[in-house]
Amino acid sequence: MRHAPIAQAVQRFDTQLRPAYTALQQALGHGIAEAEGRRGALRLLSRLAALWFLQQAGLLYEDRTYLQRRLAEQDGQETYGQHVLWPLLLSAQQTASGRAAIALPPLFQPGIEQDDSVFLPNGLFERIFAVFQQYQWCLDDHAPLTAQTVTPQVLVLVLDRYLHQKALGAYATEEDVTASLCQQTIVPALLDAIARREGTFFDTCRHFLQQHPERYIYPALRYGCDVPLPPEVAAGLHEPGGLIERPPAAYARPTETWRDVIHRRQRSARIHKALVQGQIRSTNDLLPYHLNVAQLLQDMIDQCVEPSLIAACWQALQEVSILDPTCGSGQFLVSALHLLEPFYHSCLRRMERFEGDQQAWQADMDQPPGRDFWVTRTILERNLYGVDLLPEAIEICTMRLLLPLIARMPGPVHGSCLADMCLALRVGNALIGEIGPDSGAARDDARTGQSDQQPLHWHLAFPSVMARGGFDVIIGNPPFVEYRAALRQQYQLAGYATLACGNVHAYVAERCCQLSHPQSYLGLILPLPAIHTRRMRSLQQLLKPQPGEPGHSLLIAAFDERPARLFAGVDQRLITLLRGPLVAEPLLATTGLNRWTATERQELFQLLAYTVQPADIVQLTPFVLKVQDDCEMDILRAFYRNEPLGVLSLHRGDPACAGLSKRWRSLLEGISGSSI
């Protein structure tokens, strides 16, 4: 992850572009509502930026100065917007040779209409282009990044700032957060899908984990574990004091004490032992160990020797459906794309070794403009689904997904490959509308007036997915906004079990459950109070598994907002919530409250440590308690049973239980929150 360079590039580009955006907003805003002017300016600016990307890649009439040259040719006539840009933005243009310059319609749908009454002076475009010309524009998000580089990711993060999503409770999600949630949901869903087709698949998984366990334990957790502890440290492992010194770099990460090092080494050893002993027999067993499951699936595909297994992998990839119901500008969908691409390519390489139907797929993928293009296009069309309330957000999301695809075209001659593109991105309110066709509400919207509230009827928007029972993976960062009078005037909700929670994020979580099937995986970001306040009791009843009953396993990782935050703009504690498929014996696993500094951010998600809560802890309270380890479970048992806290003496000297007083306060804070 490249947090600092990206943040610096975004801040610099935003600082220089914002005055031009404000001027564009003012020019478009005469005689219309401020919100409409802002939306029009944002959509026009995003399209200009997309054209600039294409131009710098040589895909706009094969002329890298086309936009500036046509502007210079105006010779004082203020008609550049009307006679040059509008036609370019609203239709696919042809070069003199008849080749399509670019495939604009799919890039820019849904469209904006030309309004000849709106005057946009040439000087406004000169101002915007002057900012654009100061940067190197690169369609590859993974290219070396400097303060002078604009990639699709940098552009979208800047445009996110202009979306005014905070008023709707929506926030841009950092890349490491989206990547982690995608890996922990999409890969297990693929493993399950393959196992349903190949009954011995998990035997193969277990074999890989047994043979090379260290390969699937994250490097941050294994750091320094192969270096023997100094004798004086090893001798004092169980002494109650000490072990608070900073170890040499060979043993420890930057902020760790000896206690931290020993705790981390013990956890790594426990996971290593479990893998070697073959304790992983299903994804339900796999999830709480927090392994690098993407590497596991990649290795299994790369080393596959059975045609039937590679066929099962390919079919699972082709069929997995991934939804972000509040997709915004598409951060989660882009992470899903990046995760799936290597699996597709590996499957195709393995297919080359086999005869039969697999070779037909391989041949299709090798048609011009090339395999990279067709793999990306296949994922965009077959795997990714998104919904958002804002049309401008869907347009930015469309651009964000299609620009990497355009980067895989060797030239404008292949622009026709985009002409029939159809992305599964929809504008609408994910909370309003029918999931199935039973009620006929879709036919009644016009009569009742509900169509003004932008209902999304899922069975009409995504018929093939809903016919299969729902989405395989649902991921996202729902809006954190109170459902109060102002919002009720915009749309009315009914039929939600979580309605008393009073916050949109709870309704989105319930909607995600409705859109899933028994084998689905959910991955959401929610505020920490969602799991331990009375107000959110109905949401907890919906999500929390009960011992001895079939249900969905639940994994909760908790994150503090100090000293660093999970993502900008949200000054509250958050959780990542993972819900697995329906199983006979569901588990509840939690982390403690994770805190980190900016220097530790890169390894934050590698070091998540889940603890599976036994039945007696789960049943202590209807809430979900953020339990870190056995020591904290003993604290909770004593507290809820009104027992003396002398039980804590059993853990004195255990490095895993360092800082008992601070952790006791943290647990009390969570428990007291449960009574709110």
Secondary structure as GFF3:
##gff-version 3
##sequence-region A 1 676
A	DSSP	alpha_helix	3	28	.	.	.	ID=ss1
A	DSSP	alpha_helix	34	56	.	.	.	ID=ss2
A	DSSP	alpha_helix	66	72	.	.	.	ID=ss3
A	DSSP	alpha_helix	80	80	.	.	.	ID=ss4
A	DSSP	pi_helix	81	85	.	.	.	ID=ss5
A	DSSP	alpha_helix	86	90	.	.	.	ID=ss6
A	DSSP	alpha_helix	104	108	.	.	.	ID=ss7
A	DSSP	alpha_helix	122	132	.	.	.	ID=ss8
A	DSSP	beta_strand	136	137	.	.	.	ID=ss9
A	DSSP	beta_strand	149	150	.	.	.	ID=ss10
A	DSSP	alpha_helix	152	162	.	.	.	ID=ss11
A	DSSP	three_ten_helix	166	168	.	.	.	ID=ss12
A	DSSP	alpha_helix	175	197	.	.	.	ID=ss13
A	DSSP	alpha_helix	201	211	.	.	.	ID=ss14
A	DSSP	alpha_helix	213	216	.	.	.	ID=ss15
A	DSSP	alpha_helix	219	222	.	.	.	ID=ss16
A	DSSP	alpha_helix	231	235	.	.	.	ID=ss17
A	DSSP	alpha_helix	258	276	.	.	.	ID=ss18
A	DSSP	alpha_helix	283	286	.	.	.	ID=ss19
A	DSSP	three_ten_helix	287	289	.	.	.	ID=ss20
A	DSSP	alpha_helix	293	302	.	.	.	ID=ss21
A	DSSP	alpha_helix	307	319	.	.	.	ID=ss22
A	DSSP	beta_strand	322	324	.	.	.	ID=ss23
A	DSSP	alpha_helix	331	351	.	.	.	ID=ss24
A	DSSP	alpha_helix	357	365	.	.	.	ID=ss25
A	DSSP	alpha_helix	371	382	.	.	.	ID=ss26
A	DSSP	beta_strand	384	388	.	.	.	ID=ss27
A	DSSP	alpha_helix	391	407	.	.	.	ID=ss28
A	DSSP	three_ten_helix	412	418	.	.	.	ID=ss29
A	DSSP	beta_strand	424	427	.	.	.	ID=ss30
A	DSSP	alpha_helix	441	448	.	.	.	ID=ss31
A	DSSP	three_ten_helix	450	453	.	.	.	ID=ss32
A	DSSP	alpha_helix	458	461	.	.	.	ID=ss33
A	DSSP	alpha_helix	463	467	.	.	.	ID=ss34
A	DSSP	beta_strand	471	476	.	.	.	ID=ss35
A	DSSP	alpha_helix	485	490	.	.	.	ID=ss36
A	DSSP	three_ten_helix	499	501	.	.	.	ID=ss37
A	DSSP	alpha_helix	504	514	.	.	.	ID=ss38
A	DSSP	beta_strand	516	527	.	.	.	ID=ss39
A	DSSP	three_ten_helix	528	531	.	.	.	ID=ss40
A	DSSP	three_ten_helix	534	536	.	.	.	ID=ss41
A	DSSP	alpha_helix	537	543	.	.	.	ID=ss42
A	DSSP	beta_strand	551	559	.	.	.	ID=ss43
A	DSSP	beta_strand	574	583	.	.	.	ID=ss44
A	DSSP	beta_strand	588	594	.	.	.	ID=ss45
A	DSSP	three_ten_helix	598	603	.	.	.	ID=ss46
A	DSSP	three_ten_helix	605	607	.	.	.	ID=ss47
A	DSSP	beta_strand	611	612	.	.	.	ID=ss48
A	DSSP	alpha_helix	615	618	.	.	.	ID=ss49
A	DSSP	alpha_helix	630	640	.	.	.	ID=ss50
A	DSSP	three_ten_helix	645	651	.	.	.	ID=ss51
A	DSSP	three_ten_helix	655	657	.	.	.	ID=ss52
A	DSSP	alpha_helix	660	673	.	.	.	ID=ss53
###
